[in-house]
Amino acid sequence: AATTAASSATPEPSGSCANTSAEQAVNENIDKVGPAFPKGNVPDAEWVAIDTETYDPCADLSWVTLTIRGGTASSPSQQMLFHDGEYLGTTTQEGIAFSPATVRLSNSAIQVTYRWAKEGESNAGASGRAVSTYTWNPNTESVDHAGEWPPGIG
């Protein structure tokens, strides 16, 4: 079963809030997320939100974690990013196996810990870790990435 992303305290409002619920924000933008399996080997895989509590229409940066319907712990996951409720894109160009653990660092920054199975490991024993930080940059009006990527990503 997929694990849900961890969240922390609700951020202070940035002063500009959207009037959309998390479900509405996801439903209006989920078709913009690339396919779960870009090589087309599972063409009918459908993204679904596994935790919408992390969406905040007043935060400089918030997120919603997606996985595929009927997936397992190692199924692709993706994270939709939002600024004041407006969809920005995803944390990575392609989905990544295993749901990442994500925590809020501030109103404008989140930390994502990606996990993967190293060579010879089972999915249950996956010990690979990479930590990335995503920060809303008001000067460029975009998200800055810092940190590590899992192998083959980035």
C-alpha positions as CSV (number, residue, x, y, z in Angstrom):
1,A,0.0,0.0,0.0
2,A,1.2,3.5,-0.7
3,T,2.3,5.6,2.2
4,T,1.1,9.2,2.7
5,A,3.4,12.2,2.7
6,A,4.1,13.6,6.1
7,S,3.0,17.2,6.7
8,S,3.6,19.7,9.4
9,A,2.1,22.9,10.7
10,T,-0.1,25.0,8.5
11,P,1.9,28.0,7.1
12,E,1.1,31.6,7.7
13,P,-1.0,33.1,4.9
14,S,0.9,34.9,2.1
15,G,-1.9,37.4,1.6
16,S,-3.1,36.1,-1.7
17,C,-5.4,33.0,-1.4
18,A,-7.1,31.0,-4.1
19,N,-10.8,30.1,-3.7
20,T,-10.3,26.5,-4.7
21,S,-10.4,23.4,-2.5
22,A,-7.6,20.8,-2.7
23,E,-9.9,18.5,-4.6
24,Q,-10.8,21.2,-7.1
25,A,-7.2,22.2,-7.6
26,V,-6.1,18.6,-8.2
27,N,-9.1,17.8,-10.5
28,E,-8.5,21.0,-12.6
29,N,-4.8,20.2,-13.1
30,I,-4.2,16.5,-12.8
31,D,-4.4,16.1,-16.6
32,K,-1.3,18.4,-16.8
33,V,0.8,15.8,-14.9
34,G,2.8,13.6,-17.3
35,P,2.0,9.9,-17.6
36,A,2.8,7.6,-14.7
37,F,4.7,5.3,-17.1
38,P,6.2,7.5,-19.8
39,K,7.3,4.6,-21.9
40,G,3.7,3.5,-22.3
41,N,4.1,0.1,-20.7
42,V,1.0,0.7,-18.5
43,P,-1.1,3.1,-20.7
44,D,-4.2,3.1,-18.5
45,A,-2.4,4.0,-15.2
46,E,-4.4,6.8,-13.6
47,W,-3.0,9.3,-11.1
48,V,-4.9,9.8,-7.8
49,A,-4.2,12.1,-4.9
50,I,-3.2,10.2,-1.7
51,D,-3.2,13.2,0.6
52,T,-4.8,16.6,-0.1
53,E,-4.2,17.9,3.5
54,T,-0.9,19.4,2.3
55,Y,-2.6,21.7,-0.2
56,D,-2.9,25.3,1.1
57,P,-4.5,28.0,-1.1
58,C,-2.8,30.7,0.9
59,A,0.8,29.2,1.0
60,D,3.7,30.4,-1.1
61,L,4.3,26.7,-1.7
62,S,2.1,23.7,-1.1
63,W,1.9,20.2,-2.6
64,V,-0.3,17.2,-3.2
65,T,1.2,13.8,-3.5
66,L,-0.1,11.5,-6.3
67,T,0.2,7.7,-6.9
68,I,-1.5,5.4,-9.3
69,R,-4.9,3.9,-8.7
70,G,-4.5,0.4,-7.4
71,G,-0.8,0.8,-7.0
72,T,1.7,-0.7,-4.5
73,A,4.4,0.8,-2.3
74,S,6.8,0.9,-5.2
75,S,4.4,2.3,-7.7
76,P,5.2,5.7,-9.3
77,S,4.4,8.8,-7.2
78,Q,4.4,12.4,-8.3
79,Q,4.0,15.7,-6.4
80,M,1.9,18.6,-7.7
81,L,3.2,22.0,-6.5
82,F,1.0,25.1,-5.9
83,H,1.7,28.8,-5.2
84,D,-1.3,30.6,-3.6
85,G,-3.4,27.8,-4.9
86,E,-2.2,28.1,-8.5
87,Y,-0.7,25.0,-10.1
88,L,3.0,25.3,-10.8
89,G,4.0,21.8,-12.1
90,T,5.5,18.8,-10.5
91,T,8.7,18.2,-8.4
92,T,10.2,15.9,-11.1
93,Q,9.5,15.5,-14.8
94,E,8.6,11.8,-14.3
95,G,7.0,9.9,-11.5
96,I,9.3,8.2,-9.0
97,A,8.8,4.8,-7.4
98,F,7.7,5.0,-3.7
99,S,5.8,7.9,-2.2
100,P,8.3,10.5,-0.9
101,A,8.2,11.8,2.7
102,T,7.5,15.5,2.5
103,V,7.6,18.1,5.3
104,R,7.0,21.8,5.3
105,L,10.0,23.9,6.3
106,S,8.3,27.3,6.0
107,N,5.5,29.0,4.1
108,S,7.6,28.9,1.0
109,A,9.7,25.8,1.3
110,I,9.3,22.0,1.6
111,Q,11.7,19.2,2.0
112,V,11.2,15.9,0.1
113,T,13.0,12.7,1.0
114,Y,12.9,10.3,-2.0
115,R,13.4,6.5,-1.4
116,W,14.5,3.8,-3.7
117,A,15.7,0.1,-3.7
118,K,19.4,-0.2,-4.2
119,E,20.8,-2.9,-6.4
120,G,20.0,-6.3,-4.9
121,E,17.4,-4.9,-2.4
122,S,13.7,-5.9,-2.3
123,N,11.1,-3.2,-2.4
124,A,10.4,-3.9,1.3
125,G,14.0,-3.3,2.2
126,A,14.6,-0.2,0.0
127,S,17.3,1.8,1.8
128,G,18.3,4.4,-0.9
129,R,17.6,8.0,0.2
130,A,17.9,11.4,-1.5
131,V,16.8,14.7,0.1
132,S,15.6,17.7,-2.0
133,T,14.4,21.1,-0.9
134,Y,11.9,23.1,-3.1
135,T,11.6,26.8,-2.3
136,W,9.2,29.4,-3.9
137,N,11.4,32.2,-5.3
138,P,9.4,35.5,-5.4
139,N,12.1,37.2,-7.6
140,T,11.7,34.6,-10.4
141,E,8.2,33.6,-9.5
142,S,9.2,30.0,-9.8
143,V,10.4,27.1,-7.6
144,D,14.1,26.6,-6.8
145,H,15.4,23.1,-6.3
146,A,18.4,22.3,-4.1
147,G,19.7,18.9,-2.9
148,E,19.9,15.4,-4.2
149,W,18.0,13.3,-6.7
150,P,17.4,9.6,-6.8
151,P,19.5,7.8,-9.5
152,G,18.3,8.5,-13.0
153,I,16.3,11.6,-11.9
154,G,17.1,15.3,-12.3
